[in-house]
């Protein structure tokens, strides 16, 4: 079980289902339109997805994207 799976267990059911769907799209490098994606400064190919109070950081690659961190937004998020 990875960090993203552990984090989704802490959420309410509807938030967890939506987060799992977004993570699946990110990992499989699907079309990310309609999702709030932003490239982070200072990172080579590091991006973040904003989903309400949850933030997902990932590295963008040609085939599969790699999830770096999933957590609630706070002062130490990035």
mmJSON file of the N, C-alpha and C atoms, coordinates in Angstrom:
{"data_MODEL":{"atom_site":{
"group_PDB":["ATOM","ATOM","ATOM","ATOM","ATOM","ATOM","ATOM","ATOM","ATOM","ATOM","ATOM","ATOM","ATOM","ATOM","ATOM","ATOM","ATOM","ATOM","ATOM","ATOM","ATOM","ATOM","ATOM","ATOM","ATOM","ATOM","ATOM","ATOM","ATOM","ATOM","ATOM","ATOM","ATOM","ATOM","ATOM","ATOM","ATOM","ATOM","ATOM","ATOM","ATOM","ATOM","ATOM","ATOM","ATOM","ATOM","ATOM","ATOM","ATOM","ATOM","ATOM","ATOM","ATOM","ATOM","ATOM","ATOM","ATOM","ATOM","ATOM","ATOM","ATOM","ATOM","ATOM","ATOM","ATOM","ATOM","ATOM","ATOM","ATOM","ATOM","ATOM","ATOM","ATOM","ATOM","ATOM","ATOM","ATOM","ATOM","ATOM","ATOM","ATOM","ATOM","ATOM","ATOM","ATOM","ATOM","ATOM","ATOM","ATOM","ATOM","ATOM","ATOM","ATOM","ATOM","ATOM","ATOM","ATOM","ATOM","ATOM","ATOM","ATOM","ATOM","ATOM","ATOM","ATOM","ATOM","ATOM","ATOM","ATOM","ATOM","ATOM","ATOM","ATOM","ATOM","ATOM","ATOM","ATOM","ATOM","ATOM","ATOM","ATOM","ATOM","ATOM","ATOM","ATOM","ATOM","ATOM","ATOM","ATOM","ATOM","ATOM","ATOM","ATOM","ATOM","ATOM","ATOM","ATOM","ATOM","ATOM","ATOM","ATOM","ATOM","ATOM","ATOM","ATOM","ATOM","ATOM","ATOM","ATOM","ATOM","ATOM","ATOM","ATOM","ATOM","ATOM","ATOM","ATOM","ATOM","ATOM","ATOM","ATOM","ATOM","ATOM","ATOM","ATOM","ATOM","ATOM","ATOM","ATOM","ATOM","ATOM","ATOM","ATOM","ATOM","ATOM","ATOM","ATOM","ATOM","ATOM","ATOM","ATOM","ATOM","ATOM","ATOM","ATOM","ATOM","ATOM","ATOM","ATOM","ATOM","ATOM","ATOM","ATOM","ATOM","ATOM","ATOM","ATOM","ATOM","ATOM","ATOM","ATOM","ATOM","ATOM","ATOM","ATOM","ATOM","ATOM","ATOM","ATOM","ATOM","ATOM","ATOM","ATOM","ATOM","ATOM","ATOM","ATOM","ATOM","ATOM","ATOM","ATOM","ATOM","ATOM","ATOM","ATOM","ATOM","ATOM","ATOM","ATOM","ATOM","ATOM","ATOM","ATOM","ATOM"],
"id":[1,2,3,4,5,6,7,8,9,10,11,12,13,14,15,16,17,18,19,20,21,22,23,24,25,26,27,28,29,30,31,32,33,34,35,36,37,38,39,40,41,42,43,44,45,46,47,48,49,50,51,52,53,54,55,56,57,58,59,60,61,62,63,64,65,66,67,68,69,70,71,72,73,74,75,76,77,78,79,80,81,82,83,84,85,86,87,88,89,90,91,92,93,94,95,96,97,98,99,100,101,102,103,104,105,106,107,108,109,110,111,112,113,114,115,116,117,118,119,120,121,122,123,124,125,126,127,128,129,130,131,132,133,134,135,136,137,138,139,140,141,142,143,144,145,146,147,148,149,150,151,152,153,154,155,156,157,158,159,160,161,162,163,164,165,166,167,168,169,170,171,172,173,174,175,176,177,178,179,180,181,182,183,184,185,186,187,188,189,190,191,192,193,194,195,196,197,198,199,200,201,202,203,204,205,206,207,208,209,210,211,212,213,214,215,216,217,218,219,220,221,222,223,224,225,226,227,228,229,230,231,232,233,234],
"type_symbol":["N","C","C","N","C","C","N","C","C","N","C","C","N","C","C","N","C","C","N","C","C","N","C","C","N","C","C","N","C","C","N","C","C","N","C","C","N","C","C","N","C","C","N","C","C","N","C","C","N","C","C","N","C","C","N","C","C","N","C","C","N","C","C","N","C","C","N","C","C","N","C","C","N","C","C","N","C","C","N","C","C","N","C","C","N","C","C","N","C","C","N","C","C","N","C","C","N","C","C","N","C","C","N","C","C","N","C","C","N","C","C","N","C","C","N","C","C","N","C","C","N","C","C","N","C","C","N","C","C","N","C","C","N","C","C","N","C","C","N","C","C","N","C","C","N","C","C","N","C","C","N","C","C","N","C","C","N","C","C","N","C","C","N","C","C","N","C","C","N","C","C","N","C","C","N","C","C","N","C","C","N","C","C","N","C","C","N","C","C","N","C","C","N","C","C","N","C","C","N","C","C","N","C","C","N","C","C","N","C","C","N","C","C","N","C","C","N","C","C","N","C","C","N","C","C","N","C","C","N","C","C","N","C","C"],
"label_atom_id":["N","CA","C","N","CA","C","N","CA","C","N","CA","C","N","CA","C","N","CA","C","N","CA","C","N","CA","C","N","CA","C","N","CA","C","N","CA","C","N","CA","C","N","CA","C","N","CA","C","N","CA","C","N","CA","C","N","CA","C","N","CA","C","N","CA","C","N","CA","C","N","CA","C","N","CA","C","N","CA","C","N","CA","C","N","CA","C","N","CA","C","N","CA","C","N","CA","C","N","CA","C","N","CA","C","N","CA","C","N","CA","C","N","CA","C","N","CA","C","N","CA","C","N","CA","C","N","CA","C","N","CA","C","N","CA","C","N","CA","C","N","CA","C","N","CA","C","N","CA","C","N","CA","C","N","CA","C","N","CA","C","N","CA","C","N","CA","C","N","CA","C","N","CA","C","N","CA","C","N","CA","C","N","CA","C","N","CA","C","N","CA","C","N","CA","C","N","CA","C","N","CA","C","N","CA","C","N","CA","C","N","CA","C","N","CA","C","N","CA","C","N","CA","C","N","CA","C","N","CA","C","N","CA","C","N","CA","C","N","CA","C","N","CA","C","N","CA","C","N","CA","C","N","CA","C","N","CA","C","N","CA","C","N","CA","C","N","CA","C","N","CA","C"],
"label_alt_id":[null,null,null,null,null,null,null,null,null,null,null,null,null,null,null,null,null,null,null,null,null,null,null,null,null,null,null,null,null,null,null,null,null,null,null,null,null,null,null,null,null,null,null,null,null,null,null,null,null,null,null,null,null,null,null,null,null,null,null,null,null,null,null,null,null,null,null,null,null,null,null,null,null,null,null,null,null,null,null,null,null,null,null,null,null,null,null,null,null,null,null,null,null,null,null,null,null,null,null,null,null,null,null,null,null,null,null,null,null,null,null,null,null,null,null,null,null,null,null,null,null,null,null,null,null,null,null,null,null,null,null,null,null,null,null,null,null,null,null,null,null,null,null,null,null,null,null,null,null,null,null,null,null,null,null,null,null,null,null,null,null,null,null,null,null,null,null,null,null,null,null,null,null,null,null,null,null,null,null,null,null,null,null,null,null,null,null,null,null,null,null,null,null,null,null,null,null,null,null,null,null,null,null,null,null,null,null,null,null,null,null,null,null,null,null,null,null,null,null,null,null,null,null,null,null,null,null,null,null,null,null,null,null,null],
"label_comp_id":["UNK","UNK","UNK","UNK","UNK","UNK","UNK","UNK","UNK","UNK","UNK","UNK","UNK","UNK","UNK","UNK","UNK","UNK","UNK","UNK","UNK","UNK","UNK","UNK","UNK","UNK","UNK","UNK","UNK","UNK","UNK","UNK","UNK","UNK","UNK","UNK","UNK","UNK","UNK","UNK","UNK","UNK","UNK","UNK","UNK","UNK","UNK","UNK","UNK","UNK","UNK","UNK","UNK","UNK","UNK","UNK","UNK","UNK","UNK","UNK","UNK","UNK","UNK","UNK","UNK","UNK","UNK","UNK","UNK","UNK","UNK","UNK","UNK","UNK","UNK","UNK","UNK","UNK","UNK","UNK","UNK","UNK","UNK","UNK","UNK","UNK","UNK","UNK","UNK","UNK","UNK","UNK","UNK","UNK","UNK","UNK","UNK","UNK","UNK","UNK","UNK","UNK","UNK","UNK","UNK","UNK","UNK","UNK","UNK","UNK","UNK","UNK","UNK","UNK","UNK","UNK","UNK","UNK","UNK","UNK","UNK","UNK","UNK","UNK","UNK","UNK","UNK","UNK","UNK","UNK","UNK","UNK","UNK","UNK","UNK","UNK","UNK","UNK","UNK","UNK","UNK","UNK","UNK","UNK","UNK","UNK","UNK","UNK","UNK","UNK","UNK","UNK","UNK","UNK","UNK","UNK","UNK","UNK","UNK","UNK","UNK","UNK","UNK","UNK","UNK","UNK","UNK","UNK","UNK","UNK","UNK","UNK","UNK","UNK","UNK","UNK","UNK","UNK","UNK","UNK","UNK","UNK","UNK","UNK","UNK","UNK","UNK","UNK","UNK","UNK","UNK","UNK","UNK","UNK","UNK","UNK","UNK","UNK","UNK","UNK","UNK","UNK","UNK","UNK","UNK","UNK","UNK","UNK","UNK","UNK","UNK","UNK","UNK","UNK","UNK","UNK","UNK","UNK","UNK","UNK","UNK","UNK","UNK","UNK","UNK","UNK","UNK","UNK","UNK","UNK","UNK","UNK","UNK","UNK"],
"label_asym_id":["A","A","A","A","A","A","A","A","A","A","A","A","A","A","A","A","A","A","A","A","A","A","A","A","A","A","A","A","A","A","A","A","A","A","A","A","A","A","A","A","A","A","A","A","A","A","A","A","A","A","A","A","A","A","A","A","A","A","A","A","A","A","A","A","A","A","A","A","A","A","A","A","A","A","A","A","A","A","A","A","A","A","A","A","A","A","A","A","A","A","A","A","A","A","A","A","A","A","A","A","A","A","A","A","A","A","A","A","A","A","A","A","A","A","A","A","A","A","A","A","A","A","A","A","A","A","A","A","A","A","A","A","A","A","A","A","A","A","A","A","A","A","A","A","A","A","A","A","A","A","A","A","A","A","A","A","A","A","A","A","A","A","A","A","A","A","A","A","A","A","A","A","A","A","A","A","A","A","A","A","A","A","A","A","A","A","A","A","A","A","A","A","A","A","A","A","A","A","A","A","A","A","A","A","A","A","A","A","A","A","A","A","A","A","A","A","A","A","A","A","A","A","A","A","A","A","A","A","A","A","A","A","A","A"],
"label_entity_id":["1","1","1","1","1","1","1","1","1","1","1","1","1","1","1","1","1","1","1","1","1","1","1","1","1","1","1","1","1","1","1","1","1","1","1","1","1","1","1","1","1","1","1","1","1","1","1","1","1","1","1","1","1","1","1","1","1","1","1","1","1","1","1","1","1","1","1","1","1","1","1","1","1","1","1","1","1","1","1","1","1","1","1","1","1","1","1","1","1","1","1","1","1","1","1","1","1","1","1","1","1","1","1","1","1","1","1","1","1","1","1","1","1","1","1","1","1","1","1","1","1","1","1","1","1","1","1","1","1","1","1","1","1","1","1","1","1","1","1","1","1","1","1","1","1","1","1","1","1","1","1","1","1","1","1","1","1","1","1","1","1","1","1","1","1","1","1","1","1","1","1","1","1","1","1","1","1","1","1","1","1","1","1","1","1","1","1","1","1","1","1","1","1","1","1","1","1","1","1","1","1","1","1","1","1","1","1","1","1","1","1","1","1","1","1","1","1","1","1","1","1","1","1","1","1","1","1","1","1","1","1","1","1","1"],
"label_seq_id":[1,1,1,2,2,2,3,3,3,4,4,4,5,5,5,6,6,6,7,7,7,8,8,8,9,9,9,10,10,10,11,11,11,12,12,12,13,13,13,14,14,14,15,15,15,16,16,16,17,17,17,18,18,18,19,19,19,20,20,20,21,21,21,22,22,22,23,23,23,24,24,24,25,25,25,26,26,26,27,27,27,28,28,28,29,29,29,30,30,30,31,31,31,32,32,32,33,33,33,34,34,34,35,35,35,36,36,36,37,37,37,38,38,38,39,39,39,40,40,40,41,41,41,42,42,42,43,43,43,44,44,44,45,45,45,46,46,46,47,47,47,48,48,48,49,49,49,50,50,50,51,51,51,52,52,52,53,53,53,54,54,54,55,55,55,56,56,56,57,57,57,58,58,58,59,59,59,60,60,60,61,61,61,62,62,62,63,63,63,64,64,64,65,65,65,66,66,66,67,67,67,68,68,68,69,69,69,70,70,70,71,71,71,72,72,72,73,73,73,74,74,74,75,75,75,76,76,76,77,77,77,78,78,78],
"pdbx_PDB_ins_code":[null,null,null,null,null,null,null,null,null,null,null,null,null,null,null,null,null,null,null,null,null,null,null,null,null,null,null,null,null,null,null,null,null,null,null,null,null,null,null,null,null,null,null,null,null,null,null,null,null,null,null,null,null,null,null,null,null,null,null,null,null,null,null,null,null,null,null,null,null,null,null,null,null,null,null,null,null,null,null,null,null,null,null,null,null,null,null,null,null,null,null,null,null,null,null,null,null,null,null,null,null,null,null,null,null,null,null,null,null,null,null,null,null,null,null,null,null,null,null,null,null,null,null,null,null,null,null,null,null,null,null,null,null,null,null,null,null,null,null,null,null,null,null,null,null,null,null,null,null,null,null,null,null,null,null,null,null,null,null,null,null,null,null,null,null,null,null,null,null,null,null,null,null,null,null,null,null,null,null,null,null,null,null,null,null,null,null,null,null,null,null,null,null,null,null,null,null,null,null,null,null,null,null,null,null,null,null,null,null,null,null,null,null,null,null,null,null,null,null,null,null,null,null,null,null,null,null,null,null,null,null,null,null,null],
"Cartn_x":[0.849,0.0,0.894,0.671,1.49,0.849,1.543,1.102,-0.25,-0.477,-1.741,-2.913,-2.735,-3.799,-4.082,-3.03,-3.203,-3.935,-3.593,-4.227,-5.717,-6.085,-7.496,-8.351,-7.753,-8.512,-8.942,-8.264,-8.586,-9.741,-10.064,-11.075,-12.47,-13.455,-14.832,-14.981,-16.011,-16.161,-16.198,-16.994,-17.11,-15.802,-15.06,-13.761,-12.754,-12.783,-11.839,-12.06,-13.306,-13.593,-13.115,-13.354,-12.922,-11.397,-10.74,-9.28,-8.663,-9.212,-8.694,-8.815,-9.92,-10.118,-9.083,-8.834,-7.846,-6.448,-6.105,-4.789,-4.609,-5.663,-5.584,-5.312,-5.977,-5.737,-4.306,-3.814,-2.44,-1.437,-1.575,-0.61,-0.554,-1.694,-1.753,-1.501,-1.21,-0.895,-2.055,-3.274,-4.463,-4.576,-5.509,-5.784,-6.153,-5.463,-5.692,-6.522,-7.255,-8.111,-9.272,-9.704,-10.77,-10.268,-8.95,-8.34,-7.397,-7.363,-6.522,-5.069,-4.318,-2.911,-2.048,-0.953,-0.035,1.397,2.291,3.702,4.308,5.116,5.744,7.082,7.397,8.669,9.796,10.936,12.111,12.21,11.128,11.155,11.278,11.995,12.16,10.817,10.171,8.855,7.878,7.946,7.102,5.839,4.699,3.399,2.604,1.537,0.601,-0.813,-1.672,-3.097,-3.804,-4.655,-5.43,-6.836,-7.256,-8.581,-9.217,-9.83,-10.402,-9.297,-9.343,-8.326,-7.157,-7.196,-6.163,-5.242,-3.934,-2.943,-2.21,-1.974,-1.249,-0.054,1.159,2.37,2.813,3.227,3.684,4.741,5.531,6.527,5.941,6.027,5.47,6.544,6.217,7.117,6.374,7.068,6.442,5.389,5.668,4.76,3.863,4.428,3.657,4.15,3.219,3.583,3.777,4.64,4.974,4.413,3.563,3.005,4.089,4.371,5.374,4.73,3.636,3.036,1.555,0.789,-0.638,-0.913,-1.573,-1.853,-2.788,-3.194,-4.036,-3.188,-3.784,-3.071,-2.811,-1.568,-1.202,-0.02,0.6,1.721,2.946,3.058,4.221,3.941,2.899,2.494,3.549,4.133,5.147,6.447],
"Cartn_y":[-1.182,0.0,1.243,2.146,3.347,4.495,5.619,6.763,7.305,7.291,7.795,6.935,5.625,4.733,4.939,5.107,5.348,6.659,7.669,8.972,8.913,8.193,8.126,7.443,6.591,5.935,6.925,8.053,9.064,9.964,9.951,10.852,10.264,11.15,10.688,9.924,9.105,8.191,8.922,9.983,10.678,11.362,11.899,12.504,11.445,10.3,9.216,8.683,8.504,8.009,8.99,10.263,11.281,11.345,11.264,11.322,10.118,8.936,7.742,7.86,8.444,8.631,9.6,10.697,11.677,11.062,10.318,9.673,8.673,7.951,6.989,7.701,8.823,9.598,10.128,10.587,11.113,10.002,8.877,7.784,7.25,7.144,6.584,7.621,8.856,9.936,10.219,10.089,10.395,11.901,12.303,13.715,14.346,15.393,16.025,17.3,17.443,18.616,18.494,19.615,19.625,19.419,19.22,19.059,20.245,20.815,21.972,21.538,21.545,21.12,22.352,22.425,23.549,23.06,23.55,23.206,23.975,23.29,23.922,24.529,25.656,26.326,25.534,25.512,24.872,23.386,22.748,21.324,21.096,20.059,19.783,19.547,18.501,18.155,17.887,18.707,18.5,19.357,18.726,19.378,19.129,19.91,19.667,19.708,18.939,18.95,19.438,20.41,20.934,20.353,19.72,19.113,19.482,20.65,21.123,21.392,20.734,20.925,19.946,19.096,18.083,18.512,18.254,18.539,17.252,17.046,15.877,16.398,16.023,16.379,15.168,15.412,14.288,14.732,13.771,13.995,13.521,14.343,14.009,13.324,12.164,11.432,11.088,10.46,10.114,9.03,8.015,6.872,6.951,6.752,6.783,7.914,8.683,9.738,9.122,9.727,9.217,10.156,9.638,10.421,10.6,11.842,12.137,12.257,13.019,13.303,13.581,13.177,13.468,13.938,15.088,15.572,16.766,17.168,18.348,19.594,20.636,21.889,22.502,22.964,23.695,24.591,25.206,26.111,25.401,24.085,23.324,22.414,22.69,21.803,21.672,22.752,22.686,23.032],
"Cartn_z":[0.0,0.0,0.0,-0.953,-1.022,-0.246,-0.215,0.574,0.106,-1.195,-1.736,-1.266,-1.244,-0.774,0.71,1.498,2.935,3.179,2.396,2.572,2.241,1.192,0.793,1.852,2.67,3.735,4.813,4.926,5.931,5.496,4.213,3.663,3.755,3.585,3.483,2.17,2.088,0.954,-0.387,-0.489,-1.779,-2.165,-1.186,-1.477,-1.905,-1.237,-1.541,-2.957,-3.359,-4.707,-5.769,-5.539,-6.498,-6.559,-5.396,-5.355,-6.063,-5.849,-6.527,-8.044,-8.503,-9.937,-10.509,-9.808,-10.261,-10.257,-9.208,-9.119,-10.257,-10.576,-11.686,-12.999,-13.246,-14.463,-14.504,-13.365,-13.306,-13.587,-12.929,-13.07,-14.5,-15.141,-16.483,-17.574,-17.143,-18.075,-19.027,-18.511,-19.308,-19.492,-20.297,-20.512,-19.175,-18.773,-17.484,-17.597,-18.695,-18.831,-17.846,-17.333,-16.351,-14.935,-14.789,-13.478,-13.29,-12.084,-11.802,-11.646,-12.76,-12.788,-12.996,-12.238,-12.379,-12.223,-13.094,-13.008,-11.844,-11.02,-9.868,-10.265,-9.672,-9.937,-9.302,-9.952,-9.39,-9.644,-10.044,-10.341,-11.829,-12.213,-13.637,-14.305,-13.917,-14.468,-13.324,-12.287,-11.115,-11.232,-11.003,-11.107,-9.839,-9.684,-8.595,-9.134,-8.488,-8.797,-7.544,-7.708,-6.591,-6.681,-5.611,-5.566,-4.224,-4.174,-2.92,-1.914,-0.776,0.259,0.126,-0.887,-1.097,-2.234,-2.046,-3.071,-3.434,-4.725,-5.223,-6.009,-5.597,-6.339,-7.132,-8.388,-9.209,-10.197,-10.657,-11.7,-13.016,-14.022,-15.326,-16.172,-16.719,-17.595,-18.88,-19.81,-21.09,-20.946,-20.123,-20.023,-18.796,-17.615,-16.38,-15.498,-14.938,-14.001,-12.622,-11.837,-10.508,-9.452,-8.572,-7.477,-6.422,-6.056,-5.037,-3.667,-3.594,-2.299,-2.469,-1.476,-1.413,0.005,0.145,1.485,1.468,2.67,2.804,2.621,2.119,1.939,3.312,3.502,4.708,4.382,5.372,5.134,4.594,4.794,4.363,3.183,2.413,1.335,0.274,-0.193,-1.234,-0.615],
"occupancy":[1.0,1.0,1.0,1.0,1.0,1.0,1.0,1.0,1.0,1.0,1.0,1.0,1.0,1.0,1.0,1.0,1.0,1.0,1.0,1.0,1.0,1.0,1.0,1.0,1.0,1.0,1.0,1.0,1.0,1.0,1.0,1.0,1.0,1.0,1.0,1.0,1.0,1.0,1.0,1.0,1.0,1.0,1.0,1.0,1.0,1.0,1.0,1.0,1.0,1.0,1.0,1.0,1.0,1.0,1.0,1.0,1.0,1.0,1.0,1.0,1.0,1.0,1.0,1.0,1.0,1.0,1.0,1.0,1.0,1.0,1.0,1.0,1.0,1.0,1.0,1.0,1.0,1.0,1.0,1.0,1.0,1.0,1.0,1.0,1.0,1.0,1.0,1.0,1.0,1.0,1.0,1.0,1.0,1.0,1.0,1.0,1.0,1.0,1.0,1.0,1.0,1.0,1.0,1.0,1.0,1.0,1.0,1.0,1.0,1.0,1.0,1.0,1.0,1.0,1.0,1.0,1.0,1.0,1.0,1.0,1.0,1.0,1.0,1.0,1.0,1.0,1.0,1.0,1.0,1.0,1.0,1.0,1.0,1.0,1.0,1.0,1.0,1.0,1.0,1.0,1.0,1.0,1.0,1.0,1.0,1.0,1.0,1.0,1.0,1.0,1.0,1.0,1.0,1.0,1.0,1.0,1.0,1.0,1.0,1.0,1.0,1.0,1.0,1.0,1.0,1.0,1.0,1.0,1.0,1.0,1.0,1.0,1.0,1.0,1.0,1.0,1.0,1.0,1.0,1.0,1.0,1.0,1.0,1.0,1.0,1.0,1.0,1.0,1.0,1.0,1.0,1.0,1.0,1.0,1.0,1.0,1.0,1.0,1.0,1.0,1.0,1.0,1.0,1.0,1.0,1.0,1.0,1.0,1.0,1.0,1.0,1.0,1.0,1.0,1.0,1.0,1.0,1.0,1.0,1.0,1.0,1.0,1.0,1.0,1.0,1.0,1.0,1.0,1.0,1.0,1.0,1.0,1.0,1.0],
"B_iso_or_equiv":[0.0,0.0,0.0,0.0,0.0,0.0,0.0,0.0,0.0,0.0,0.0,0.0,0.0,0.0,0.0,0.0,0.0,0.0,0.0,0.0,0.0,0.0,0.0,0.0,0.0,0.0,0.0,0.0,0.0,0.0,0.0,0.0,0.0,0.0,0.0,0.0,0.0,0.0,0.0,0.0,0.0,0.0,0.0,0.0,0.0,0.0,0.0,0.0,0.0,0.0,0.0,0.0,0.0,0.0,0.0,0.0,0.0,0.0,0.0,0.0,0.0,0.0,0.0,0.0,0.0,0.0,0.0,0.0,0.0,0.0,0.0,0.0,0.0,0.0,0.0,0.0,0.0,0.0,0.0,0.0,0.0,0.0,0.0,0.0,0.0,0.0,0.0,0.0,0.0,0.0,0.0,0.0,0.0,0.0,0.0,0.0,0.0,0.0,0.0,0.0,0.0,0.0,0.0,0.0,0.0,0.0,0.0,0.0,0.0,0.0,0.0,0.0,0.0,0.0,0.0,0.0,0.0,0.0,0.0,0.0,0.0,0.0,0.0,0.0,0.0,0.0,0.0,0.0,0.0,0.0,0.0,0.0,0.0,0.0,0.0,0.0,0.0,0.0,0.0,0.0,0.0,0.0,0.0,0.0,0.0,0.0,0.0,0.0,0.0,0.0,0.0,0.0,0.0,0.0,0.0,0.0,0.0,0.0,0.0,0.0,0.0,0.0,0.0,0.0,0.0,0.0,0.0,0.0,0.0,0.0,0.0,0.0,0.0,0.0,0.0,0.0,0.0,0.0,0.0,0.0,0.0,0.0,0.0,0.0,0.0,0.0,0.0,0.0,0.0,0.0,0.0,0.0,0.0,0.0,0.0,0.0,0.0,0.0,0.0,0.0,0.0,0.0,0.0,0.0,0.0,0.0,0.0,0.0,0.0,0.0,0.0,0.0,0.0,0.0,0.0,0.0,0.0,0.0,0.0,0.0,0.0,0.0,0.0,0.0,0.0,0.0,0.0,0.0,0.0,0.0,0.0,0.0,0.0,0.0],
"pdbx_formal_charge":[null,null,null,null,null,null,null,null,null,null,null,null,null,null,null,null,null,null,null,null,null,null,null,null,null,null,null,null,null,null,null,null,null,null,null,null,null,null,null,null,null,null,null,null,null,null,null,null,null,null,null,null,null,null,null,null,null,null,null,null,null,null,null,null,null,null,null,null,null,null,null,null,null,null,null,null,null,null,null,null,null,null,null,null,null,null,null,null,null,null,null,null,null,null,null,null,null,null,null,null,null,null,null,null,null,null,null,null,null,null,null,null,null,null,null,null,null,null,null,null,null,null,null,null,null,null,null,null,null,null,null,null,null,null,null,null,null,null,null,null,null,null,null,null,null,null,null,null,null,null,null,null,null,null,null,null,null,null,null,null,null,null,null,null,null,null,null,null,null,null,null,null,null,null,null,null,null,null,null,null,null,null,null,null,null,null,null,null,null,null,null,null,null,null,null,null,null,null,null,null,null,null,null,null,null,null,null,null,null,null,null,null,null,null,null,null,null,null,null,null,null,null,null,null,null,null,null,null,null,null,null,null,null,null],
"auth_seq_id":[1,1,1,2,2,2,3,3,3,4,4,4,5,5,5,6,6,6,7,7,7,8,8,8,9,9,9,10,10,10,11,11,11,12,12,12,13,13,13,14,14,14,15,15,15,16,16,16,17,17,17,18,18,18,19,19,19,20,20,20,21,21,21,22,22,22,23,23,23,24,24,24,25,25,25,26,26,26,27,27,27,28,28,28,29,29,29,30,30,30,31,31,31,32,32,32,33,33,33,34,34,34,35,35,35,36,36,36,37,37,37,38,38,38,39,39,39,40,40,40,41,41,41,42,42,42,43,43,43,44,44,44,45,45,45,46,46,46,47,47,47,48,48,48,49,49,49,50,50,50,51,51,51,52,52,52,53,53,53,54,54,54,55,55,55,56,56,56,57,57,57,58,58,58,59,59,59,60,60,60,61,61,61,62,62,62,63,63,63,64,64,64,65,65,65,66,66,66,67,67,67,68,68,68,69,69,69,70,70,70,71,71,71,72,72,72,73,73,73,74,74,74,75,75,75,76,76,76,77,77,77,78,78,78],
"auth_comp_id":["UNK","UNK","UNK","UNK","UNK","UNK","UNK","UNK","UNK","UNK","UNK","UNK","UNK","UNK","UNK","UNK","UNK","UNK","UNK","UNK","UNK","UNK","UNK","UNK","UNK","UNK","UNK","UNK","UNK","UNK","UNK","UNK","UNK","UNK","UNK","UNK","UNK","UNK","UNK","UNK","UNK","UNK","UNK","UNK","UNK","UNK","UNK","UNK","UNK","UNK","UNK","UNK","UNK","UNK","UNK","UNK","UNK","UNK","UNK","UNK","UNK","UNK","UNK","UNK","UNK","UNK","UNK","UNK","UNK","UNK","UNK","UNK","UNK","UNK","UNK","UNK","UNK","UNK","UNK","UNK","UNK","UNK","UNK","UNK","UNK","UNK","UNK","UNK","UNK","UNK","UNK","UNK","UNK","UNK","UNK","UNK","UNK","UNK","UNK","UNK","UNK","UNK","UNK","UNK","UNK","UNK","UNK","UNK","UNK","UNK","UNK","UNK","UNK","UNK","UNK","UNK","UNK","UNK","UNK","UNK","UNK","UNK","UNK","UNK","UNK","UNK","UNK","UNK","UNK","UNK","UNK","UNK","UNK","UNK","UNK","UNK","UNK","UNK","UNK","UNK","UNK","UNK","UNK","UNK","UNK","UNK","UNK","UNK","UNK","UNK","UNK","UNK","UNK","UNK","UNK","UNK","UNK","UNK","UNK","UNK","UNK","UNK","UNK","UNK","UNK","UNK","UNK","UNK","UNK","UNK","UNK","UNK","UNK","UNK","UNK","UNK","UNK","UNK","UNK","UNK","UNK","UNK","UNK","UNK","UNK","UNK","UNK","UNK","UNK","UNK","UNK","UNK","UNK","UNK","UNK","UNK","UNK","UNK","UNK","UNK","UNK","UNK","UNK","UNK","UNK","UNK","UNK","UNK","UNK","UNK","UNK","UNK","UNK","UNK","UNK","UNK","UNK","UNK","UNK","UNK","UNK","UNK","UNK","UNK","UNK","UNK","UNK","UNK","UNK","UNK","UNK","UNK","UNK","UNK"],
"auth_asym_id":["A","A","A","A","A","A","A","A","A","A","A","A","A","A","A","A","A","A","A","A","A","A","A","A","A","A","A","A","A","A","A","A","A","A","A","A","A","A","A","A","A","A","A","A","A","A","A","A","A","A","A","A","A","A","A","A","A","A","A","A","A","A","A","A","A","A","A","A","A","A","A","A","A","A","A","A","A","A","A","A","A","A","A","A","A","A","A","A","A","A","A","A","A","A","A","A","A","A","A","A","A","A","A","A","A","A","A","A","A","A","A","A","A","A","A","A","A","A","A","A","A","A","A","A","A","A","A","A","A","A","A","A","A","A","A","A","A","A","A","A","A","A","A","A","A","A","A","A","A","A","A","A","A","A","A","A","A","A","A","A","A","A","A","A","A","A","A","A","A","A","A","A","A","A","A","A","A","A","A","A","A","A","A","A","A","A","A","A","A","A","A","A","A","A","A","A","A","A","A","A","A","A","A","A","A","A","A","A","A","A","A","A","A","A","A","A","A","A","A","A","A","A","A","A","A","A","A","A","A","A","A","A","A","A"],
"auth_atom_id":["N","CA","C","N","CA","C","N","CA","C","N","CA","C","N","CA","C","N","CA","C","N","CA","C","N","CA","C","N","CA","C","N","CA","C","N","CA","C","N","CA","C","N","CA","C","N","CA","C","N","CA","C","N","CA","C","N","CA","C","N","CA","C","N","CA","C","N","CA","C","N","CA","C","N","CA","C","N","CA","C","N","CA","C","N","CA","C","N","CA","C","N","CA","C","N","CA","C","N","CA","C","N","CA","C","N","CA","C","N","CA","C","N","CA","C","N","CA","C","N","CA","C","N","CA","C","N","CA","C","N","CA","C","N","CA","C","N","CA","C","N","CA","C","N","CA","C","N","CA","C","N","CA","C","N","CA","C","N","CA","C","N","CA","C","N","CA","C","N","CA","C","N","CA","C","N","CA","C","N","CA","C","N","CA","C","N","CA","C","N","CA","C","N","CA","C","N","CA","C","N","CA","C","N","CA","C","N","CA","C","N","CA","C","N","CA","C","N","CA","C","N","CA","C","N","CA","C","N","CA","C","N","CA","C","N","CA","C","N","CA","C","N","CA","C","N","CA","C","N","CA","C","N","CA","C","N","CA","C","N","CA","C","N","CA","C","N","CA","C","N","CA","C"],
"pdbx_PDB_model_num":[1,1,1,1,1,1,1,1,1,1,1,1,1,1,1,1,1,1,1,1,1,1,1,1,1,1,1,1,1,1,1,1,1,1,1,1,1,1,1,1,1,1,1,1,1,1,1,1,1,1,1,1,1,1,1,1,1,1,1,1,1,1,1,1,1,1,1,1,1,1,1,1,1,1,1,1,1,1,1,1,1,1,1,1,1,1,1,1,1,1,1,1,1,1,1,1,1,1,1,1,1,1,1,1,1,1,1,1,1,1,1,1,1,1,1,1,1,1,1,1,1,1,1,1,1,1,1,1,1,1,1,1,1,1,1,1,1,1,1,1,1,1,1,1,1,1,1,1,1,1,1,1,1,1,1,1,1,1,1,1,1,1,1,1,1,1,1,1,1,1,1,1,1,1,1,1,1,1,1,1,1,1,1,1,1,1,1,1,1,1,1,1,1,1,1,1,1,1,1,1,1,1,1,1,1,1,1,1,1,1,1,1,1,1,1,1,1,1,1,1,1,1,1,1,1,1,1,1,1,1,1,1,1,1]
}}}
